[in-house]
Amino acid sequence: MIRTEISLFLKNVHGELAKLSSLLSDEGINIDALTIQDASNYVQELIKARGKSINRWASLANYKSINMDSREFALIRLLTDNSEKTIDLLSKSEYIFATMPVIAVELGNRPGSLAEITEKFGKANININYVYGSVSSSDAKCLFVFSPDDIDQASKIFDA
């Protein structure tokens, strides 16, 4: 259930995702899950969070500049079949990245599967910061990745 998610910023230009995926492929690393978003959305959420607190780490002008600059990058979150090898490869290739534990769950591809899992989070009073997933066919299982605010408590949901 607990997996290592790798987050990195890529330049928002043609060919960058191909370069990353080829790097992994050449080393026999499979991507199990992937989500990509414009980094400006990520930065805007940081700005909103910082705006609610008294402790701001930059002036309003700096926030606007950071937001404009962030459009040049994409935030990639991914799970691979070999996190350690991926981390080593990204380090050697001078990518800037971070890792964090997430909950990865295979769900049946049927109405209500996601509802059943998210209800478990809700009943345990665990907030889900973000989630991503996909389905390859109607017969296949779905892989959903959850980033809960309390990974230890969330992992206990699935131990029961």
Z-matrix of the N, CA and C atoms (Angstrom, degrees):
N
C 1 1.444
C 2 1.530 1 111.93
N 3 1.349 2 117.77 1 -52.10
C 4 1.465 3 118.80 2 -179.96
C 5 1.521 4 108.42 3 -78.89
N 6 1.328 5 114.86 4 126.99
C 7 1.464 6 122.09 5 179.26
C 8 1.523 7 108.28 6 -128.30
N 9 1.309 8 116.56 7 165.37
C 10 1.459 9 122.11 8 177.80
C 11 1.519 10 109.27 9 -98.63
N 12 1.325 11 114.77 10 117.07
C 13 1.463 12 120.57 11 175.25
C 14 1.518 13 108.42 12 -92.45
N 15 1.312 14 115.62 13 139.08
C 16 1.458 15 121.86 14 177.99
C 17 1.522 16 107.49 15 -112.33
N 18 1.334 17 116.05 16 125.70
C 19 1.461 18 121.95 17 178.51
C 20 1.516 19 108.61 18 -114.34
N 21 1.325 20 115.94 19 132.44
C 22 1.450 21 119.37 20 177.15
C 23 1.518 22 110.23 21 -147.26
N 24 1.311 23 115.42 22 157.43
C 25 1.447 24 121.49 23 176.06
C 26 1.521 25 108.30 24 -100.61
N 27 1.331 26 115.07 25 133.23
C 28 1.463 27 121.17 26 173.66
C 29 1.517 28 108.10 27 -118.22
N 30 1.313 29 116.13 28 149.49
C 31 1.455 30 119.54 29 173.94
C 32 1.518 31 108.35 30 -60.61
N 33 1.295 32 116.65 31 139.08
C 34 1.458 33 122.53 32 -178.85
C 35 1.534 34 109.12 33 -85.78
N 36 1.359 35 114.60 34 65.82
C 37 1.466 36 121.48 35 -179.82
C 38 1.529 37 109.08 36 -134.62
N 39 1.317 38 115.34 37 162.74
C 40 1.457 39 121.59 38 179.85
C 41 1.528 40 111.14 39 -56.75
N 42 1.320 41 116.26 40 134.44
C 43 1.452 42 121.63 41 171.11
C 44 1.517 43 116.85 42 90.76
N 45 1.328 44 118.78 43 -10.09
C 46 1.467 45 119.73 44 -176.72
C 47 1.527 46 112.30 45 -67.71
N 48 1.324 47 117.47 46 -41.88
C 49 1.463 48 119.74 47 178.06
C 50 1.529 49 110.06 48 -66.92
N 51 1.305 50 117.36 49 -36.93
C 52 1.472 51 120.95 50 177.11
C 53 1.523 52 110.21 51 -62.75
N 54 1.310 53 116.30 52 -40.61
C 55 1.469 54 120.87 53 179.20
C 56 1.531 55 110.48 54 -62.81
N 57 1.329 56 116.55 55 -45.95
C 58 1.466 57 120.83 56 179.60
C 59 1.529 58 110.98 57 -64.96
N 60 1.323 59 117.01 58 -48.23
C 61 1.463 60 119.62 59 -177.36
C 62 1.525 61 111.54 60 -66.73
N 63 1.319 62 117.99 61 -34.28
C 64 1.472 63 120.88 62 176.07
C 65 1.523 64 111.06 63 -67.82
N 66 1.308 65 117.06 64 -39.16
C 67 1.459 66 121.49 65 177.60
C 68 1.530 67 110.00 66 -57.99
N 69 1.329 68 116.34 67 -46.33
C 70 1.462 69 120.98 68 179.32
C 71 1.529 70 110.82 69 -67.60
N 72 1.302 71 116.32 70 -45.90
C 73 1.467 72 121.80 71 -178.85
C 74 1.528 73 111.73 72 -59.59
N 75 1.320 74 116.30 73 -43.35
C 76 1.462 75 120.69 74 -179.30
C 77 1.524 76 112.45 75 -60.20
N 78 1.332 77 116.46 76 -24.75
C 79 1.468 78 121.53 77 178.91
C 80 1.523 79 112.06 78 -98.65
N 81 1.334 80 117.25 79 7.92
C 82 1.456 81 121.19 80 178.09
C 83 1.520 82 113.88 81 74.83
N 84 1.325 83 116.78 82 22.88
C 85 1.461 84 121.52 83 179.85
C 86 1.522 85 109.15 84 -95.64
N 87 1.324 86 115.98 85 126.33
C 88 1.459 87 121.40 86 179.23
C 89 1.527 88 110.32 87 -96.32
N 90 1.310 89 116.39 88 137.93
C 91 1.462 90 121.69 89 174.72
C 92 1.523 91 107.46 90 -88.05
N 93 1.338 92 116.46 91 117.62
C 94 1.462 93 121.64 92 -179.95
C 95 1.527 94 112.18 93 -86.00
N 96 1.317 95 116.73 94 -32.59
C 97 1.467 96 121.49 95 179.90
C 98 1.521 97 108.25 96 -153.81
N 99 1.329 98 115.50 97 149.20
C 100 1.458 99 120.86 98 -176.84
C 101 1.515 100 109.27 99 -154.92
N 102 1.315 101 115.61 100 138.94
C 103 1.453 102 121.11 101 170.12
C 104 1.521 103 107.67 102 -138.58
N 105 1.305 104 115.11 103 145.06
C 106 1.462 105 121.34 104 -179.08
C 107 1.515 106 107.83 105 -131.53
N 108 1.316 107 115.83 106 135.38
C 109 1.463 108 119.65 107 173.84
C 110 1.511 109 109.13 108 -141.16
N 111 1.298 110 114.84 109 152.86
C 112 1.455 111 121.50 110 173.77
C 113 1.522 112 107.12 111 -59.03
N 114 1.306 113 117.54 112 128.90
C 115 1.460 114 120.79 113 -176.27
C 116 1.521 115 112.16 114 -64.07
N 117 1.330 116 118.26 115 -20.52
C 118 1.464 117 118.82 116 -179.78
C 119 1.526 118 110.80 117 -64.54
N 120 1.349 119 118.29 118 -33.28
C 121 1.463 120 120.19 119 175.49
C 122 1.514 121 110.74 120 -62.14
N 123 1.324 122 116.52 121 -42.78
C 124 1.459 123 122.15 122 178.97
C 125 1.525 124 110.17 123 -62.70
N 126 1.316 125 116.33 124 -46.79
C 127 1.461 126 120.89 125 -179.36
C 128 1.526 127 110.65 126 -65.37
N 129 1.329 128 118.11 127 -38.75
C 130 1.460 129 120.64 128 178.08
C 131 1.525 130 111.17 129 -60.75
N 132 1.317 131 117.28 130 -39.26
C 133 1.465 132 120.58 131 177.32
C 134 1.527 133 110.74 132 -65.43
N 135 1.332 134 116.98 133 -39.02
C 136 1.465 135 119.99 134 175.87
C 137 1.523 136 111.00 135 -62.37
N 138 1.333 137 115.34 136 -42.17
C 139 1.462 138 119.98 137 179.98
C 140 1.524 139 110.39 138 -62.97
N 141 1.330 140 116.97 139 -43.32
C 142 1.472 141 120.43 140 178.07
C 143 1.520 142 110.79 141 -60.99
N 144 1.320 143 116.42 142 -44.29
C 145 1.466 144 120.52 143 -179.77
C 146 1.520 145 111.08 144 -64.01
N 147 1.308 146 116.41 145 -43.13
C 148 1.469 147 120.14 146 179.31
C 149 1.529 148 111.12 147 -68.58
N 150 1.329 149 116.44 148 -32.84
C 151 1.458 150 120.48 149 -179.71
C 152 1.511 151 112.89 150 -65.68
N 153 1.335 152 116.95 151 -26.89
C 154 1.458 153 121.50 152 179.27
C 155 1.519 154 112.04 153 -80.52
N 156 1.320 155 116.93 154 -18.18
C 157 1.462 156 119.53 155 -179.03
C 158 1.524 157 110.25 156 -98.33
N 159 1.285 158 115.31 157 161.40
C 160 1.468 159 120.60 158 177.80
C 161 1.523 160 110.13 159 -76.03
N 162 1.313 161 117.09 160 -30.68
C 163 1.461 162 121.87 161 -175.74
C 164 1.519 163 111.00 162 -86.40
N 165 1.301 164 117.55 163 91.98
C 166 1.455 165 121.63 164 176.41
C 167 1.514 166 108.64 165 -92.23
N 168 1.309 167 116.20 166 142.69
C 169 1.454 168 119.83 167 -178.19
C 170 1.518 169 112.68 168 -102.42
N 171 1.330 170 117.99 169 2.81
C 172 1.462 171 121.18 170 177.68
C 173 1.529 172 108.86 171 -158.19
N 174 1.332 173 115.82 172 159.32
C 175 1.459 174 120.28 173 177.36
C 176 1.527 175 109.24 174 -74.90
N 177 1.338 176 116.68 175 166.77
C 178 1.465 177 121.12 176 178.48
C 179 1.529 178 110.87 177 -58.83
N 180 1.332 179 116.95 178 -40.32
C 181 1.470 180 120.27 179 178.59
C 182 1.526 181 110.71 180 -62.31
N 183 1.328 182 116.35 181 -39.68
C 184 1.465 183 119.64 182 178.17
C 185 1.517 184 111.10 183 -66.23
N 186 1.351 185 117.09 184 -38.72
C 187 1.465 186 119.79 185 177.23
C 188 1.525 187 110.81 186 -59.60
N 189 1.330 188 116.87 187 -44.14
C 190 1.468 189 120.48 188 179.60
C 191 1.523 190 110.92 189 -63.15
N 192 1.316 191 116.85 190 -40.10
C 193 1.462 192 121.06 191 178.71
C 194 1.524 193 111.08 192 -66.40
N 195 1.331 194 116.48 193 -43.03
C 196 1.466 195 121.21 194 178.34
C 197 1.525 196 109.58 195 -60.24
N 198 1.324 197 116.43 196 -42.99
C 199 1.460 198 120.67 197 -179.05
C 200 1.530 199 111.06 198 -63.43
N 201 1.309 200 117.71 199 -42.73
C 202 1.472 201 121.14 200 178.90
C 203 1.527 202 110.36 201 -64.39
N 204 1.335 203 117.12 202 -44.91
C 205 1.468 204 121.04 203 -179.62
C 206 1.519 205 112.01 204 -64.11
N 207 1.336 206 116.83 205 -32.30
C 208 1.467 207 120.47 206 -175.39
C 209 1.524 208 112.60 207 -67.84
N 210 1.309 209 118.34 208 -18.91
C 211 1.463 210 120.85 209 178.36
C 212 1.519 211 111.97 210 -66.91
N 213 1.311 212 115.79 211 -16.47
C 214 1.459 213 120.48 212 179.91
C 215 1.526 214 111.87 213 -80.97
N 216 1.340 215 116.81 214 -3.51
C 217 1.457 216 121.05 215 -176.49
C 218 1.524 217 111.06 216 -129.33
N 219 1.318 218 114.87 217 157.38
C 220 1.455 219 122.02 218 174.03
C 221 1.526 220 107.39 219 -118.21
N 222 1.332 221 116.05 220 141.11
C 223 1.456 222 121.29 221 175.69
C 224 1.522 223 107.76 222 -92.71
N 225 1.319 224 116.85 223 120.17
C 226 1.461 225 123.67 224 -179.96
C 227 1.526 226 107.86 225 -107.50
N 228 1.320 227 115.95 226 129.66
C 229 1.469 228 120.71 227 171.53
C 230 1.522 229 106.00 228 -120.46
N 231 1.335 230 116.56 229 131.84
C 232 1.456 231 118.16 230 -178.26
C 233 1.520 232 112.48 231 -147.77
N 234 1.331 233 113.86 232 154.58
C 235 1.458 234 123.26 233 170.09
C 236 1.519 235 106.13 234 -117.08
N 237 1.319 236 116.18 235 137.58
C 238 1.462 237 119.94 236 175.46
C 239 1.526 238 109.34 237 -121.61
N 240 1.318 239 115.38 238 168.87
C 241 1.459 240 119.51 239 179.42
C 242 1.520 241 112.56 240 -78.08
N 243 1.341 242 117.89 241 -4.69
C 244 1.457 243 121.86 242 177.99
C 245 1.526 244 108.90 243 -148.91
N 246 1.323 245 115.73 244 86.47
C 247 1.475 246 121.04 245 -175.61
C 248 1.517 247 112.41 246 -61.01
N 249 1.334 248 116.91 247 -44.32
C 250 1.471 249 119.68 248 -177.47
C 251 1.525 250 111.58 249 -61.21
N 252 1.309 251 116.43 250 -45.08
C 253 1.463 252 120.71 251 179.54
C 254 1.526 253 110.39 252 -65.41
N 255 1.326 254 116.68 253 -38.97
C 256 1.467 255 121.15 254 178.62
C 257 1.518 256 110.57 255 -63.28
N 258 1.315 257 116.61 256 -46.19
C 259 1.468 258 121.68 257 -179.58
C 260 1.525 259 109.98 258 -61.27
N 261 1.314 260 117.10 259 -44.75
C 262 1.462 261 121.51 260 178.34
C 263 1.530 262 110.90 261 -60.75
N 264 1.321 263 116.44 262 -45.99
C 265 1.465 264 121.52 263 -179.62
C 266 1.527 265 111.93 264 -63.72
N 267 1.335 266 116.76 265 -44.14
C 268 1.469 267 120.25 266 179.04
C 269 1.522 268 111.01 267 -64.14
N 270 1.323 269 116.72 268 -38.82
C 271 1.473 270 120.44 269 177.84
C 272 1.518 271 111.01 270 -62.90
N 273 1.328 272 116.28 271 -47.28
C 274 1.468 273 120.65 272 179.85
C 275 1.523 274 111.64 273 -64.23
N 276 1.323 275 116.77 274 -28.97
C 277 1.468 276 121.09 275 -178.81
C 278 1.528 277 111.74 276 -90.99
N 279 1.327 278 116.27 277 7.13
C 280 1.464 279 124.24 278 174.91
C 281 1.530 280 114.53 279 63.33
N 282 1.338 281 116.46 280 31.66
C 283 1.459 282 120.19 281 171.44
C 284 1.524 283 108.21 282 -78.70
N 285 1.310 284 116.01 283 146.52
C 286 1.459 285 121.01 284 173.53
C 287 1.520 286 106.57 285 -97.78
N 288 1.329 287 116.36 286 122.75
C 289 1.460 288 120.18 287 -174.85
C 290 1.522 289 109.96 288 -149.55
N 291 1.313 290 114.49 289 168.83
C 292 1.462 291 122.30 290 174.95
C 293 1.520 292 107.56 291 -136.35
N 294 1.310 293 115.99 292 157.08
C 295 1.457 294 120.61 293 177.33
C 296 1.521 295 109.22 294 -123.50
N 297 1.318 296 114.95 295 153.00
C 298 1.457 297 119.65 296 173.61
C 299 1.525 298 109.17 297 -156.82
N 300 1.313 299 115.56 298 151.80
C 301 1.465 300 118.23 299 177.84
C 302 1.525 301 110.78 300 -76.29
N 303 1.319 302 115.29 301 141.66
C 304 1.466 303 122.34 302 176.68
C 305 1.526 304 107.67 303 -136.72
N 306 1.310 305 116.06 304 168.67
C 307 1.455 306 121.97 305 175.56
C 308 1.527 307 107.61 306 -103.13
N 309 1.333 308 117.07 307 122.33
C 310 1.458 309 121.86 308 176.87
C 311 1.529 310 107.61 309 -112.59
N 312 1.325 311 115.82 310 126.80
C 313 1.455 312 121.35 311 -174.51
C 314 1.519 313 109.79 312 -130.45
N 315 1.324 314 116.13 313 132.08
C 316 1.466 315 120.80 314 171.69
C 317 1.518 316 108.01 315 -87.04
N 318 1.305 317 115.89 316 127.36
C 319 1.460 318 121.64 317 -179.30
C 320 1.527 319 109.65 318 -117.19
N 321 1.315 320 115.66 319 151.36
C 322 1.449 321 119.88 320 171.54
C 323 1.516 322 109.41 321 -68.99
N 324 1.311 323 116.89 322 144.25
C 325 1.462 324 121.02 323 -179.37
C 326 1.528 325 109.13 324 -86.81
N 327 1.344 326 114.23 325 80.97
C 328 1.464 327 121.24 326 -179.71
C 329 1.522 328 108.44 327 -151.64
N 330 1.309 329 117.32 328 154.86
C 331 1.465 330 119.93 329 177.92
C 332 1.529 331 110.78 330 -58.23
N 333 1.302 332 116.31 331 132.69
C 334 1.464 333 121.75 332 176.23
C 335 1.517 334 115.20 333 99.91
N 336 1.330 335 118.65 334 -13.75
C 337 1.472 336 120.24 335 -178.82
C 338 1.518 337 111.79 336 -60.65
N 339 1.309 338 116.65 337 -47.28
C 340 1.462 339 120.14 338 179.81
C 341 1.530 340 110.45 339 -66.06
N 342 1.320 341 116.97 340 -39.25
C 343 1.465 342 120.78 341 178.69
C 344 1.525 343 111.19 342 -60.01
N 345 1.330 344 117.35 343 -42.55
C 346 1.469 345 120.72 344 -179.90
C 347 1.527 346 111.65 345 -60.66
N 348 1.309 347 116.39 346 -43.57
C 349 1.467 348 120.32 347 -178.97
C 350 1.523 349 111.03 348 -69.66
N 351 1.307 350 117.57 349 -45.99
C 352 1.466 351 119.67 350 -177.36
C 353 1.528 352 111.49 351 -68.45
N 354 1.335 353 117.35 352 -28.60
C 355 1.465 354 119.45 353 173.94
C 356 1.522 355 111.10 354 -63.91
N 357 1.333 356 117.46 355 -35.26
C 358 1.465 357 121.02 356 176.87
C 359 1.526 358 110.82 357 -62.16
N 360 1.330 359 115.84 358 -42.30
C 361 1.467 360 119.55 359 177.04
C 362 1.531 361 109.86 360 -61.73
N 363 1.328 362 115.76 361 -46.47
C 364 1.455 363 120.58 362 -178.63
C 365 1.515 364 113.01 363 -61.44
N 366 1.330 365 117.02 364 -44.95
C 367 1.470 366 120.72 365 179.93
C 368 1.524 367 111.69 366 -63.99
N 369 1.320 368 117.36 367 -28.66
C 370 1.462 369 121.61 368 178.24
C 371 1.528 370 111.95 369 -89.38
N 372 1.332 371 117.12 370 6.00
C 373 1.472 372 122.90 371 -179.64
C 374 1.528 373 112.41 372 57.18
N 375 1.324 374 115.51 373 42.47
C 376 1.461 375 121.22 374 178.64
C 377 1.515 376 108.18 375 -110.28
N 378 1.320 377 116.26 376 123.38
C 379 1.456 378 121.10 377 177.59
C 380 1.529 379 109.83 378 -80.42
N 381 1.310 380 115.96 379 140.11
C 382 1.465 381 122.00 380 175.43
C 383 1.524 382 106.93 381 -100.13
N 384 1.330 383 116.49 382 114.80
C 385 1.459 384 121.09 383 -178.74
C 386 1.527 385 111.87 384 -70.22
N 387 1.320 386 116.22 385 -43.00
C 388 1.460 387 121.55 386 174.47
C 389 1.516 388 108.33 387 -161.23
N 390 1.323 389 115.07 388 162.12
C 391 1.462 390 121.89 389 179.31
C 392 1.526 391 108.58 390 -147.29
N 393 1.321 392 116.20 391 147.22
C 394 1.462 393 120.74 392 171.97
C 395 1.520 394 108.57 393 -146.81
N 396 1.317 395 115.47 394 154.97
C 397 1.447 396 119.87 395 -178.86
C 398 1.509 397 110.61 396 -171.72
N 399 1.331 398 114.63 397 175.85
C 400 1.461 399 118.74 398 179.51
C 401 1.519 400 110.61 399 -159.59
N 402 1.307 401 114.43 400 167.95
C 403 1.456 402 122.90 401 179.17
C 404 1.522 403 107.21 402 -131.64
N 405 1.326 404 116.29 403 137.07
C 406 1.460 405 117.85 404 179.21
C 407 1.529 406 112.45 405 -98.01
N 408 1.327 407 117.35 406 -28.87
C 409 1.464 408 120.40 407 176.59
C 410 1.521 409 108.47 408 -160.11
N 411 1.310 410 116.32 409 168.61
C 412 1.458 411 119.12 410 -178.16
C 413 1.527 412 112.27 411 -68.46
N 414 1.328 413 118.16 412 -21.24
C 415 1.456 414 121.74 413 179.39
C 416 1.525 415 113.24 414 -89.62
N 417 1.315 416 116.22 415 -18.90
C 418 1.465 417 120.69 416 -173.87
C 419 1.525 418 111.96 417 -83.86
N 420 1.322 419 114.64 418 160.58
C 421 1.458 420 121.02 419 173.02
C 422 1.525 421 108.23 420 -78.26
N 423 1.311 422 115.50 421 157.54
C 424 1.460 423 122.51 422 177.31
C 425 1.526 424 107.83 423 -102.77
N 426 1.314 425 117.87 424 143.24
C 427 1.455 426 121.26 425 172.81
C 428 1.521 427 107.18 426 -108.44
N 429 1.325 428 115.95 427 119.22
C 430 1.454 429 121.28 428 176.66
C 431 1.517 430 109.20 429 -116.27
N 432 1.325 431 115.78 430 139.05
C 433 1.454 432 122.85 431 -178.53
C 434 1.520 433 107.63 432 -115.30
N 435 1.337 434 115.47 433 124.93
C 436 1.458 435 122.06 434 -178.37
C 437 1.524 436 109.74 435 -115.69
N 438 1.322 437 115.57 436 135.23
C 439 1.458 438 121.29 437 172.97
C 440 1.525 439 107.37 438 -109.63
N 441 1.336 440 116.75 439 94.79
C 442 1.462 441 120.17 440 -179.22
C 443 1.523 442 111.10 441 -85.08
N 444 1.328 443 115.79 442 159.52
C 445 1.462 444 118.15 443 178.18
C 446 1.531 445 112.15 444 -75.34
N 447 1.326 446 118.89 445 -15.36
C 448 1.464 447 122.84 446 177.70
C 449 1.534 448 108.15 447 -136.05
N 450 1.315 449 116.20 448 94.93
C 451 1.463 450 120.91 449 -174.69
C 452 1.525 451 111.95 450 -64.72
N 453 1.321 452 117.94 451 -37.91
C 454 1.466 453 120.64 452 -178.75
C 455 1.525 454 111.19 453 -65.46
N 456 1.315 455 115.65 454 -46.63
C 457 1.475 456 119.64 455 179.06
C 458 1.536 457 110.55 456 -65.50
N 459 1.328 458 116.11 457 -39.05
C 460 1.471 459 119.88 458 -179.20
C 461 1.527 460 110.93 459 -65.65
N 462 1.322 461 117.90 460 -37.60
C 463 1.465 462 119.33 461 -179.40
C 464 1.524 463 111.43 462 -65.70
N 465 1.323 464 117.97 463 -26.83
C 466 1.460 465 121.97 464 179.20
C 467 1.529 466 111.63 465 -69.12
N 468 1.327 467 117.31 466 -26.41
C 469 1.461 468 121.45 467 178.25
C 470 1.520 469 110.01 468 -57.22
N 471 1.322 470 115.89 469 -39.02
C 472 1.457 471 121.12 470 -173.12
C 473 1.530 472 113.34 471 -92.33
N 474 1.336 473 116.70 472 -8.23
C 475 1.457 474 121.06 473 176.53
C 476 1.524 475 111.50 474 -79.12
N 477 1.341 476 115.58 475 -23.52
C 478 1.471 477 120.38 476 -175.05
C 479 1.509 478 111.30 477 -74.91
